[in-house]
Amino acid sequence: MKLSKIKPNPNNPRLVKDDKFSKLVESLKSFGEKMMPLRPMVIDENNILLGGNMRYKALKELGYKEVPDTWVKQVLDLTEEEKQEFIIKDNVGFGAWDWDTLANEWDTDNLENWGLEVWNTETENIDYSLLDDADLDGELGEMTSNVKKAIQIEFNLEDYEEAKELVKFWRDNGTYVGSLLIEKLKHEKKIL
């Protein structure tokens, strides 16, 4: 099957960091002929990947244009919910998750039912007594000194999808989106 006929899943909630992706590429290079028929990429009736997004990306990285049919399995009888369930269950024990995509595109109850431990949306029974500590800022500062932080940015409804795709594009290409935004905002501020 030609890889150009396979479509990556735009809502794939899996992430593979650079070092693990490099290991996957090396694994496919040395063992792909035996591994891929045993763990084929799974596509739906529209050729959208349900399983194997990272293997697909690694095969493209290795220069594959076409793969044997045994490396791809097409499923035609899954409902949309069953497709989502498959995607989560196929990946529940591997890699890292794109929590933004999971939070915005997936149903929390389904994720938990399928075996993925997600955030707790209930605030009852939370012990806030830690917040009474007088030196909390100092302690938190030490704990978070090398941690990235997030801010929420609002978009007009008509701009949201484009913004989401652009953020995904830059993340997939290994770019820290925050630095791009900071540079643009600094530039615009100078103009004012």
Backbone bond lengths (Angstrom), bond angles and torsions (degrees), N, CA, C in turn:
res aa  C-N    CA-C-N  psi(-1)  N-CA   C-N-CA  omega(-1)  CA-C   N-CA-C  phi
1 M - - - 1.444 - - 1.528 108.09 -
2 K 1.313 116.38 139.33 1.463 120.89 177.51 1.530 109.22 -74.67
3 L 1.325 115.92 132.44 1.464 119.55 179.08 1.525 111.41 -62.89
4 S 1.324 116.94 -26.16 1.469 119.90 179.72 1.529 112.22 -66.13
5 K 1.336 117.20 -18.33 1.463 120.66 178.01 1.531 111.85 -83.46
6 I 1.334 116.45 -16.97 1.461 121.26 -179.61 1.524 108.38 -89.81
7 K 1.348 115.04 136.76 1.472 120.08 -177.82 1.529 109.36 -111.76
8 P 1.339 117.19 124.89 1.464 118.46 175.00 1.524 109.69 -60.98
9 N 1.309 115.92 149.19 1.461 121.02 -179.74 1.527 109.10 -77.76
10 P 1.344 118.48 118.07 1.466 120.21 -178.18 1.525 113.10 -66.99
11 N 1.333 117.61 -18.98 1.463 121.24 179.11 1.521 112.09 -109.13
12 N 1.322 116.47 26.89 1.452 120.06 178.91 1.529 109.59 -64.66
13 P 1.336 117.93 119.16 1.458 119.86 -176.56 1.526 113.65 -88.51
14 R 1.326 118.44 5.81 1.458 122.53 -178.19 1.512 110.75 -91.90
15 L 1.319 115.85 142.29 1.454 122.50 173.41 1.518 107.95 -123.32
16 V 1.302 116.98 143.60 1.453 121.23 170.89 1.515 106.10 -125.95
17 K 1.320 116.13 120.28 1.457 121.30 -179.68 1.526 109.24 -69.18
18 D 1.319 115.77 159.80 1.463 121.79 -174.29 1.519 113.64 -51.14
19 D 1.348 117.89 -45.74 1.458 119.79 -176.85 1.529 111.42 -65.99
20 K 1.319 117.21 -40.61 1.466 119.68 178.60 1.527 111.17 -71.07
21 F 1.325 116.45 -35.07 1.461 119.80 177.43 1.530 109.54 -64.08
22 S 1.326 117.61 -41.72 1.470 121.43 177.67 1.519 110.64 -60.34
23 K 1.333 116.04 -40.56 1.474 120.08 178.12 1.526 110.59 -65.50
24 L 1.335 116.85 -38.99 1.463 120.30 177.80 1.531 110.38 -63.29
25 V 1.322 116.65 -43.60 1.473 120.57 178.16 1.525 109.71 -59.29
26 E 1.326 117.09 -46.77 1.472 120.92 179.56 1.530 110.92 -63.24
27 S 1.323 116.80 -39.98 1.458 120.88 179.06 1.529 110.87 -62.45
28 L 1.317 116.84 -43.97 1.467 120.00 179.21 1.525 111.06 -67.71
29 K 1.316 116.61 -34.04 1.457 120.36 179.14 1.530 110.50 -64.25
30 S 1.337 116.30 -42.51 1.464 119.74 -175.39 1.527 113.89 -91.96
31 F 1.342 117.76 -25.31 1.465 119.48 -171.42 1.526 112.91 -133.01
32 G 1.322 117.01 5.42 1.459 121.01 -174.84 1.514 114.69 -60.12
33 E 1.323 117.42 -37.07 1.468 121.06 -178.85 1.528 111.37 -58.98
34 K 1.330 116.83 -34.05 1.465 120.07 179.93 1.529 111.68 -93.30
35 M 1.350 116.63 -34.06 1.457 119.81 -174.78 1.527 112.63 -74.23
36 M 1.328 117.15 -44.43 1.470 120.04 -171.37 1.533 113.92 -61.07
37 P 1.336 120.35 -39.71 1.473 117.38 176.41 1.536 112.46 -66.46
38 L 1.348 116.89 -27.47 1.462 120.88 179.69 1.522 112.12 -80.16
39 R 1.325 116.29 -28.27 1.475 121.16 179.49 1.524 108.11 -136.15
40 P 1.338 115.90 72.21 1.470 119.37 -175.52 1.534 112.40 -71.04
41 M 1.322 114.65 159.76 1.457 120.05 170.44 1.527 106.43 -68.64
42 V 1.312 117.29 145.48 1.464 122.01 -178.92 1.524 108.11 -115.30
43 I 1.331 116.13 125.78 1.460 121.34 179.63 1.525 109.66 -122.49
44 D 1.329 115.34 155.89 1.464 119.52 178.01 1.528 110.34 -92.66
45 E 1.314 116.18 -169.59 1.464 121.68 -176.84 1.529 112.89 -64.97
46 N 1.337 116.64 -17.90 1.470 121.39 178.15 1.525 111.95 -101.31
47 N 1.322 116.87 11.39 1.467 124.48 -178.24 1.527 113.18 65.84
48 I 1.346 117.36 22.55 1.459 121.39 175.86 1.526 108.23 -86.73
49 L 1.330 115.43 132.51 1.459 120.51 -178.21 1.523 111.99 -65.91
50 L 1.310 115.82 128.06 1.456 122.25 172.31 1.523 109.51 -102.58
51 G 1.307 116.41 -32.59 1.460 122.78 178.96 1.508 109.21 -141.88
52 G 1.324 115.70 135.00 1.461 119.31 177.01 1.518 114.43 102.09
53 N 1.325 117.90 21.19 1.471 120.16 178.84 1.524 111.78 -57.44
54 M 1.328 117.30 -41.46 1.467 120.08 -178.78 1.526 111.09 -73.89
55 R 1.333 117.92 -36.05 1.471 119.64 175.96 1.520 109.85 -64.61
56 Y 1.337 116.16 -38.95 1.465 121.06 176.39 1.527 110.10 -59.67
57 K 1.327 115.81 -48.01 1.467 120.79 -179.51 1.540 110.31 -62.62
58 A 1.318 116.78 -40.28 1.469 121.15 179.58 1.531 111.09 -67.04
59 L 1.323 117.32 -40.85 1.470 120.18 177.76 1.531 110.80 -62.43
60 K 1.328 116.63 -40.07 1.466 119.83 176.44 1.530 110.41 -64.19
61 E 1.317 116.04 -40.52 1.466 121.41 178.00 1.530 110.92 -60.05
62 L 1.338 115.57 -35.58 1.469 120.74 178.91 1.531 112.79 -79.43
63 G 1.322 117.16 -2.22 1.457 120.50 175.67 1.524 115.08 91.52
64 Y 1.331 116.49 9.03 1.463 118.77 177.99 1.527 109.81 -66.49
65 K 1.313 116.49 135.70 1.464 122.16 173.21 1.531 109.70 -109.07
66 E 1.320 115.18 -25.27 1.460 121.98 -177.55 1.526 108.29 -144.97
67 V 1.340 116.44 147.85 1.462 121.23 178.37 1.527 108.87 -131.04
68 P 1.338 117.27 156.26 1.465 119.38 176.39 1.526 111.32 -59.94
69 D 1.299 117.19 148.45 1.468 121.68 -179.84 1.528 112.48 -58.08
70 T 1.341 117.05 -26.85 1.471 120.29 -179.54 1.533 111.82 -70.67
71 W 1.327 117.92 -10.12 1.462 122.03 -179.59 1.528 111.28 -90.16
72 V 1.332 115.96 -4.03 1.465 121.01 -177.66 1.521 108.80 -133.93
73 K 1.324 116.62 131.73 1.467 120.96 175.37 1.518 107.57 -119.25
74 Q 1.312 115.79 127.97 1.462 120.10 178.55 1.521 108.92 -103.03
75 V 1.342 115.28 131.16 1.467 120.96 176.48 1.525 107.55 -111.83
76 L 1.311 114.77 135.75 1.464 119.93 -174.35 1.518 113.63 -116.39
77 D 1.328 117.81 -6.44 1.461 119.46 -169.89 1.532 114.33 -118.24
78 L 1.326 118.07 24.88 1.458 119.72 178.77 1.524 111.01 -99.57
79 T 1.324 115.79 138.85 1.466 120.16 172.77 1.526 108.05 -73.92
80 E 1.323 117.34 170.64 1.472 120.39 178.37 1.529 110.45 -60.76
81 E 1.341 117.23 -41.82 1.461 119.69 179.28 1.527 110.84 -65.59
82 E 1.336 117.63 -39.70 1.466 120.37 177.88 1.533 111.31 -65.04
83 K 1.325 117.04 -35.28 1.468 119.92 175.92 1.520 109.97 -62.06
84 Q 1.343 117.05 -46.24 1.458 120.10 179.38 1.524 110.85 -63.00
85 E 1.330 115.91 -41.79 1.458 119.97 178.68 1.525 110.42 -60.55
86 F 1.312 116.94 -44.14 1.468 121.11 179.12 1.531 110.32 -59.82
87 I 1.337 117.09 -46.75 1.466 121.10 -178.14 1.525 110.57 -56.69
88 I 1.324 117.60 -44.88 1.460 120.54 -179.26 1.526 110.65 -69.70
89 K 1.326 117.69 -50.07 1.463 120.45 -177.03 1.528 111.93 -64.18
90 D 1.317 117.61 -32.23 1.462 121.41 178.92 1.524 111.17 -67.69
91 N 1.317 117.50 -25.27 1.457 121.39 -174.27 1.519 114.91 -116.59
92 V 1.316 118.66 0.72 1.462 121.03 -169.21 1.530 113.04 -57.71
93 G 1.302 119.09 -30.46 1.461 120.91 -177.82 1.508 114.66 -99.77
94 F 1.313 119.72 5.98 1.459 121.49 -171.84 1.518 112.05 -129.29
95 G 1.331 115.49 152.26 1.461 122.14 168.77 1.514 114.20 62.86
96 A 1.296 114.57 -166.12 1.461 122.68 178.82 1.523 108.07 -113.82
97 W 1.310 115.71 161.68 1.453 120.64 -176.81 1.518 111.10 -108.76
98 D 1.308 116.73 146.79 1.462 122.76 171.62 1.526 105.29 -87.22
99 W 1.339 116.52 92.92 1.459 122.01 -173.27 1.523 111.58 -64.54
100 D 1.337 118.02 -30.18 1.466 120.05 176.65 1.524 110.69 -61.44
101 T 1.347 115.86 -47.07 1.464 120.05 179.52 1.525 110.53 -63.94
102 L 1.337 116.19 -44.56 1.465 118.81 179.21 1.525 111.15 -60.61
103 A 1.318 117.31 -43.15 1.469 120.70 -177.54 1.520 112.11 -67.15
104 N 1.319 116.69 -34.39 1.467 119.85 -173.12 1.522 114.70 -98.31
105 E 1.325 117.85 -22.49 1.466 120.34 -173.01 1.533 113.93 -115.93
106 W 1.319 117.70 -7.97 1.460 120.47 -172.53 1.524 110.46 -125.15
107 D 1.334 115.85 154.71 1.451 122.71 178.55 1.532 109.09 -87.13
108 T 1.328 116.83 123.22 1.458 122.83 -175.72 1.526 112.10 -59.45
109 D 1.322 117.84 -44.03 1.461 120.22 -179.77 1.522 111.50 -61.10
110 N 1.340 116.97 -43.49 1.464 119.83 177.54 1.514 110.82 -61.36
111 L 1.321 117.92 -44.79 1.467 121.16 -179.59 1.524 110.53 -57.17
112 E 1.338 116.66 -44.98 1.462 120.13 179.43 1.526 110.97 -65.95
113 N 1.329 117.45 -41.11 1.465 121.06 179.22 1.524 111.80 -63.44
114 W 1.330 117.01 -29.28 1.468 121.74 -178.34 1.527 112.55 -88.52
115 G 1.327 117.25 3.01 1.454 120.39 173.61 1.519 116.15 100.72
116 L 1.315 118.76 7.30 1.457 120.95 178.71 1.517 108.46 -97.45
117 E 1.340 116.05 122.53 1.456 119.58 177.86 1.516 108.01 -78.23
118 V 1.324 115.80 119.23 1.459 120.76 -177.69 1.517 109.51 -117.25
119 W 1.298 114.91 179.02 1.457 122.62 -179.41 1.513 111.11 -61.19
120 N 1.292 115.05 154.25 1.462 121.26 177.91 1.522 107.73 -93.28
121 T 1.319 116.24 118.75 1.464 119.96 -179.09 1.523 112.25 -89.58
122 E 1.322 117.43 -4.48 1.455 120.69 -179.82 1.524 109.38 -92.60
123 T 1.313 117.35 137.25 1.461 120.08 -177.39 1.521 112.84 -106.99
124 E 1.316 118.83 0.93 1.455 120.80 176.18 1.522 107.79 -66.99
125 N 1.302 117.70 156.45 1.456 123.78 174.14 1.529 114.06 62.89
126 I 1.302 119.43 21.30 1.457 120.95 175.82 1.518 107.74 -93.23
127 D 1.320 116.17 130.39 1.454 121.48 -179.31 1.523 109.15 -88.63
128 Y 1.321 116.19 108.88 1.458 121.54 -179.22 1.536 112.16 -94.00
129 S 1.337 118.80 7.27 1.469 121.05 -175.94 1.529 111.27 -62.07
130 L 1.303 119.25 -26.93 1.458 122.63 177.49 1.521 111.07 -57.81
131 L 1.316 116.66 -30.43 1.455 121.24 -177.77 1.522 112.63 -69.63
132 D 1.345 117.33 -11.84 1.452 121.11 179.12 1.527 112.48 -79.65
133 D 1.316 118.05 -10.85 1.462 122.54 -178.78 1.529 110.64 -62.56
134 A 1.332 116.56 128.34 1.464 121.05 -176.29 1.531 112.49 -65.60
135 D 1.334 118.36 -31.03 1.463 120.62 -177.44 1.527 111.46 -103.70
136 L 1.305 116.75 30.36 1.460 120.32 -178.05 1.525 111.71 -60.05
137 D 1.319 118.04 -41.71 1.465 120.09 -179.59 1.524 111.34 -58.65
138 G 1.329 116.95 -43.62 1.468 120.52 179.43 1.520 111.84 -62.90
139 E 1.336 115.90 -45.06 1.462 120.08 -179.91 1.521 111.17 -65.00
140 L 1.319 116.44 -44.67 1.467 119.42 178.77 1.521 110.93 -64.58
141 G 1.318 116.72 -37.69 1.461 120.16 177.96 1.509 111.92 -59.00
142 E 1.341 116.82 -43.37 1.466 120.80 177.78 1.529 111.23 -65.25
143 M 1.325 116.82 -42.45 1.463 120.87 -176.94 1.523 112.17 -68.30
144 T 1.328 117.53 -29.47 1.465 120.02 -172.43 1.517 113.56 -112.09
145 S 1.336 117.84 15.63 1.457 119.45 -174.03 1.529 112.97 -61.00
146 N 1.327 119.44 -32.28 1.462 121.25 -179.74 1.523 113.27 -112.25
147 V 1.314 116.21 19.96 1.461 121.04 -177.23 1.527 109.03 -100.03
148 K 1.335 115.90 135.96 1.466 119.22 174.85 1.517 108.85 -71.59
149 K 1.292 115.80 147.31 1.457 120.65 178.53 1.516 108.55 -117.49
150 A 1.312 116.63 161.63 1.455 120.79 -176.89 1.525 110.43 -124.44
151 I 1.314 114.88 149.00 1.457 121.40 170.59 1.525 106.85 -126.11
152 Q 1.292 114.74 154.13 1.455 119.27 178.51 1.517 108.82 -95.70
153 I 1.314 116.36 132.18 1.463 121.71 179.39 1.513 107.90 -116.40
154 E 1.321 116.23 130.26 1.461 120.40 179.88 1.523 109.67 -88.11
155 F 1.329 115.84 143.07 1.455 122.52 176.15 1.521 108.60 -128.74
156 N 1.307 116.46 146.73 1.458 119.97 170.15 1.517 107.75 -62.98
157 L 1.300 116.32 148.45 1.449 121.51 -176.82 1.531 111.85 -52.04
158 E 1.338 116.20 -41.86 1.476 118.79 -177.18 1.529 112.60 -70.72
159 D 1.344 118.57 -16.31 1.465 121.81 -179.92 1.526 112.92 -98.26
160 Y 1.327 117.20 -13.62 1.454 121.21 -170.43 1.531 113.48 -58.79
161 E 1.324 117.81 -52.05 1.471 120.30 -176.69 1.524 111.43 -60.69
162 E 1.334 116.33 -42.57 1.469 119.38 179.09 1.530 110.21 -63.52
163 A 1.321 117.34 -42.93 1.466 120.95 179.01 1.522 110.60 -61.94
164 K 1.317 116.57 -43.33 1.464 121.52 179.83 1.528 111.04 -61.53
165 E 1.336 116.40 -43.99 1.471 120.76 178.71 1.523 111.46 -64.97
166 L 1.331 117.42 -40.36 1.467 120.55 179.68 1.527 111.10 -65.22
167 V 1.326 117.04 -43.49 1.460 120.03 177.91 1.524 109.93 -61.48
168 K 1.322 117.10 -44.27 1.463 121.21 179.11 1.523 110.59 -61.84
169 F 1.332 117.46 -43.80 1.470 121.54 179.21 1.528 110.91 -57.10
170 W 1.338 116.85 -49.75 1.468 119.71 -176.57 1.520 111.12 -69.22
171 R 1.339 118.00 -37.64 1.474 120.01 176.87 1.519 110.39 -63.57
172 D 1.335 116.91 -45.87 1.464 121.21 179.92 1.518 112.05 -60.63
173 N 1.324 116.61 -26.98 1.454 120.87 178.98 1.526 112.21 -93.07
174 G 1.328 117.04 12.54 1.450 121.97 173.30 1.516 115.30 77.80
175 T 1.311 117.37 16.59 1.453 120.73 -178.66 1.525 110.04 -95.58
176 Y 1.321 115.93 136.88 1.460 121.74 175.22 1.521 107.17 -77.48
177 V 1.311 116.55 108.87 1.458 122.76 -173.38 1.531 111.54 -63.09
178 G 1.311 117.39 -33.76 1.453 121.08 179.82 1.519 112.38 -57.52
179 S 1.346 117.30 -41.50 1.460 119.45 -178.90 1.526 111.19 -67.56
180 L 1.327 117.99 -35.49 1.466 120.52 176.50 1.524 110.51 -62.16
181 L 1.311 115.46 -45.13 1.460 120.69 -178.88 1.531 110.97 -65.02
182 I 1.319 116.87 -43.79 1.464 120.82 179.95 1.526 110.62 -59.86
183 E 1.343 116.70 -46.81 1.468 119.91 -179.44 1.524 111.49 -61.26
184 K 1.323 117.49 -42.22 1.466 121.19 179.37 1.528 110.75 -64.99
185 L 1.325 117.14 -43.17 1.455 120.38 -179.74 1.543 111.51 -66.36
186 K 1.331 117.10 -39.18 1.466 120.44 176.18 1.534 110.63 -61.13
187 H 1.331 114.62 -44.83 1.463 120.27 -179.75 1.536 110.66 -60.27
188 E 1.314 116.09 -47.52 1.470 120.70 -179.65 1.525 111.43 -64.17
189 K 1.345 117.13 -35.53 1.454 120.86 179.22 1.525 110.86 -65.00
190 K 1.337 117.15 -39.30 1.467 121.69 178.78 1.522 111.18 -62.86
191 I 1.324 116.48 -35.83 1.456 121.87 -178.84 1.532 110.61 -66.45
192 L 1.334 115.66 -37.00 1.468 119.88 -179.67 1.496 108.74 -65.84
